[in-house]
Amino acid sequence: MLELNKIHQGDCLEVLKGLPDNSVDSVVTDPPYGLSFMGKKWDYDVPKVDVWKEVLRVLKPGGHLLSFAGTRTYHRMAVNVEDAGFEIRDMISWLYGSGLPKSLSIGKQIDKVSKRVNMFEPFAQYLKGQRLKLNIPQNQISKHFPSKTGGLTGCVSNWELGMNVPTKEQWIILKRELNLNSKFDDLINRVETERMVIGNKPWDTPVNGFLPDGMDKSERKQLVDTAPSSPEAKEWEGWGTALKPACEPIVVARKPLSEKIVALNVLKWGTGGINIDACRIGGSMGKDGALSKPRRTDNTKFGKSNETINPQSPFGRFPANIIFDEIAGKLLDEQTGNLKGDSLNRKKRENSGGSTLYEGGWKSEQTAGFTDVGGASRFFYCAKASKSERNKGCEELEQKDAPASARSKPAEGRENVLGKPRANPHPTVKPIKLMEYLIKLVTREGGVVLDPFMGSGSTAVACVRLGRNFVGIEKEKEYIKIINARLSQVNLLSFGGQE
């Protein structure tokens, strides 16, 4: 039996098996990306093919799946979705301006390694010597230190080369497995303390050799002090390992139609298409978010006046497969400046009088179109996010500290919103306006939206605001409380109303 507007706690594969065939209209979800984000165990891998097969089964024929993914693991997500039986229809790119670069400075690491090889050499010799004395292969020790994706790391090899030392937790395991003494405990503790200090550097100190605007003299001195010093390091100064994150791809897939054509499938199941008019860009928003202003055309042809109004072509640009957040939209507009759209005010083979050549001679033609001006972001949907929506409704829940990476000092003149204690500590909360837009795109009013990876509940909140039903699944107990708290406060006024 399909229970609507309820969060089911448990593993999504098991919960999905209890849902009826062909029972939901769409799937809009933000599943694990397989990046072990912020050390979360639930993010160690992307959903397997078996999960997407169950999603396919409960989705109506022609129903759409919109699934967020990470740029590094999008290919794995899309392949699993396709292997489950979905048709890959497109990819939507959600572009945002708030991502922080996490790149390694290669020049500095060269200096660091060259200095530390000498410092860690006694430890490295002791570790390797004890392992060889016990006749234990290196890969046998490596099994105790798997990577975030499940494979073996090269950390044991690095330790024995003197490039690094283990953490406190890793050192405890090594001592147990190799019967090591405690003579290097002080070294391990000292390096562990150093790691903690580096991990909590304030935002206004150099990161990978770059400083924010407004740096003072002490910061300039620190930049000089931390610049690469050896010839080898200077050669690689300015090189890194990663780009600034600014995009999350969304898999756009569809369950194969059960009927021969889309029209028949829509009539039978209510699924198969996407709601273009509800998601047009610009213009006035009417019922259900649809842009209701018609396009008006005034023609004078063959000497006769012919004025038409086409209610099927509302104002607003066709939705694109790129979506911006508000910050990214502003950054784009700063680069493009004000532009003129007016793409419909075109004339064909105009003569000097501004008329058009028809079969009967030159006649005037005027077409009302997009006469707006502004930056290039007006061609795309820009999802606005309220600063308070993350914790709205969670005021009575326990406030938890933000991750260490977010508790740092912000740059001058900025408020560190991320660093404040949170009632909703989920690390990947999506803006509600973004989820509303995606839901409108693939779900008609009154339809049922499935989210097998509900997280902190943005999909559920968006469904209630839009008049859609939802079926939510979430494995983590702590997030169930957050979802229910957020849903208890859902109303148009609390979140600022419809756009």
Buried (B, 14 or more C-beta within 10 A) or exposed (E): EBEEBEBBBEEBBEBBEEBEEBBBBBBBBBBBBBBBBEEBEBBBBBBEBEBBBBBBBBBBBBBBBBBBBBBEBBEBBBBBBBEBBBBBEEBBBBBBBEBEEBBEBBBBBBBBBEEBBEEBEEBBEBBBEBBEEEEEEBEEBBEBBEEBEEEBEEBBBBBBBBBBBBBEEBBEBBBEBBEBEEEBEEBBEEBBEEEEEEEEEEBBBBBBBEBBEEBEEEBEEBBEEBBBBEEEBBEBBEBBEEEEBBBBBBBBBBBEBBBEEEEBBBEBBBBBBBBBBBBBBBBEBEEBBBBBBBBBBEBBBEEEEEEEEEEEBBBBBEBEEBBBBBBBBBBBBEEBEEBEBEEEEEEEEBEEEEBBEEEEEBBBBBEEBBEBEBBBBBBBBBBEBEEEBBBBBBEEBEEEEBBEBBBBBBBEEEEBEBBEEBBBBBBBBBBBBBBBBBBBBBBBEEBBBBBBBBBBBBBBBBBBBBEBBBBBBBBBEEBBBBBBBBBEEBEEEBBEEEE
